[in-house]
């Protein structure tokens, strides 16, 4: 047997879900409703959402940051992982998509943990820094427009505390990152960030082949 990461066949993926996924009915309904949208590919996979919630719980996060909400599945996963007094600052620009999200957040009883900012994420992050929120957050999840990934990463690096965790989605980009004939702005931006993160000593790194690729980054302090 090879020690390389498995190439999951559809039956093996179904098995993975059957023995590990604990998706509440409400989250499943949100996923099913989102599947009707023409942009449904933007939603995180259920096992990825569960993993994100597990990371939030594992790290004992109380203050979280999310860049890119869509219909709110990942936000709901993060909020479920936070303690009752916790908060996730969620950034998006779409009123229509987040209207769906709000319904499910309220139905799940976690809307009090979610601080939604409807504005370009770059502006929201800049405002957080301007008001002095450096090193405030325990966890950040980046899953928005790819051209601005590097900007979001740099600002999250200022906003997340030493020892905190930054998760970046879509870093394998459906395999396009290794196809040099593909030179659109999003793909080029992801390639550049991936290369940068490999050598960035400000963080410890692990890239996981879950869903479309998830990079985990632990912010190092002065002592590493």
N, C-alpha and C positions, 0 to 999 in steps of 0.2 A: 504493500500500500504506500502511496505517496504521502509525504508530510506537507504537501502544498494544500492551501485552502480548497475545500471541496467546491466543485462546480455543481450547484444544486439543480437537479432535474425537477420538473414540476411535481412528480410524486414524492420526491425527497423533501421538497419545500413544504408540501401539504403535511407530510409527517412531522416536520419540524414544528409547524403550527399546532398540530394535533396534540403534541406532547409538552408544549411549553407556553402557548398563548393563553393568557387569562384576560381576555378582552370583555369588559362589561357590556351588557346589551346596549347601553346608551352610546358608547363609543362605536359599537358596530353599526348602530343606526346612523350616526354621523358619517361614518365611512361609506355606508350605502347611499346616503343622500348625496354626498360629495361625488360619488362615482358617476352620477348623472350629469355632472358639469363637464364641459368640453376640456377644461384644464385639470381634470382629476389626477393626472399624472404628477401634479405638484404635491399631492398629499403623501405624508410619510407612510411607510408600510406599518402594519399593526405591530409586528415584532420589534420594529425600530421605536415606535412610540412607547411600547412597554419597556424597552431597554433604556430609553431616555428617562422615564419615570423612575426606574430602578437606580440610575445614576444619581438623580436628584435625591432620592432617599439615602443611597449609600454615602453620599458626601455630606449629608445632614444640611443641605442647602436651605436657606430661609429667604434669600433674595435672589431672584432669577431674572434673566433678560432674554427675550426672544425677538429675533429679527426675521420677520416673515411669518404671518399668522395663517393666511389663506382662510379655510373654513374652521380653523381652531382645534383640529385634532391634536396636534403636538402641544399646543397651549394647554389643552385640557389634561393631557398626560403629565405635563410639568406641574400644573396646579395640584393634581391628585397626589403627586409625590411630595409636595411642600406641606409643612405643618399648617395648622389652621391660621396661625398668625403670619404665615409667609406671604410673599407677593411676587408675581411675575409681571414685569413691565414688558408688554407685548407691542411690537411695532408693525404697522401695516398701513397701506394707503387705500385699501378698498372698503368702502362702506357696505357694498352688497355682499361680499364674501364674509366679512366680519359680522354682518347681521345674522347670518346662519350660525356663526360661532357663538354669538351672545346667547342665542336660544339654548344651545346645548350646555354652555357654561352655567346658565341659570338652572337648567333642569338637573344638572349634576350637583348643584349646591356649592360651586366653587367660584362663582362670579366675584365674590368679595376678595378673592386672592389675586384677581387679574386687573391690572391697570393698563387699559388699551389706549394707545396713542395713534390716532389716525393722521399721519403726516409722513413725509419721507423719512426713512430710518436715520439717514445721515443727520438730519436736523434734530431728531429726537435724541440721538446719542450725543451730539454736540451740546444740546441743552442740558443733558444730565451732567456732562463734564463741567459745563459752565457754572452749574449750581453746586459743584463740589462733590460729586458722587464718585470720585476716584476710589478704587479698591472697595466699593460697596457690595458688589454682587459676588455670590458664591458660584453661580452657574450661568452660562450663556449658550444659546443655541442659535446658530446662523443658518438660515435657509430662505434666502430671498434672491434678489437680482444678482446674477453672478458677476457682472462687470464691477460691482462695488464690494465684492467679497474682501478684497485687501483692506479697503477703508473700514469696513465693519470689523474686521479682525483687529486692526490697530486700535480702534476705539474701544472695543471690548477688552483688549489687553490693558487699557488704562482703567476701565470700569470694574473689572474682575479683580478680586483680592489675590495676593500671593497664596498659592495653594489651591486656588479656585480652578474650575474646569470650563473650558470653551469647547463646544462641539460644532463642527462644520459639516453640513450635509452636501451630498451630490459631488463629492470629490473625485469619483471615478467617472461620472458624467456619461453613463451608458457605454463606456469604453472609448468614447471620442477623444479622451486625453492622450491616447497612444497613437491616434491616427493623424499624422502630420499633414494630410490633405485637408483636414478640417481646421479652418482658421477663422471661424466666426469669433466675435468679441467675447462671448460667454466662455467658450472653450479655451481660448487663449488666456483669459483671466484665471480660470481654474488651474490650468497648467502652471502658470506663473506663481500662483499662491502655493500650490503643492510643492514646487521646487524651493520656494522661500521658506516654507515651514520645516522642510527637512533639515535646513541648516540654521534655524532660528534657535539660538541658545537661551532665549528668554523663556522657552517652554520645553516641557517634556512632551513627546509625541507618540501617538499610536494611531495608525490608519486601519480601520476595521472594514472588511468587505461585507458589511451589512447593508441591505437594500442597495442604494446607488453609491455606497461608499461614505463612511462617516469617520472624520478625523477628530480624535480627542486630544486636547492640549491642556496640560496642567501648567499654570503660570508659576514660574519659579520666583522665589524671593531672593534676597541678597545672599543667602546661604545655600541657594539652590533648591 
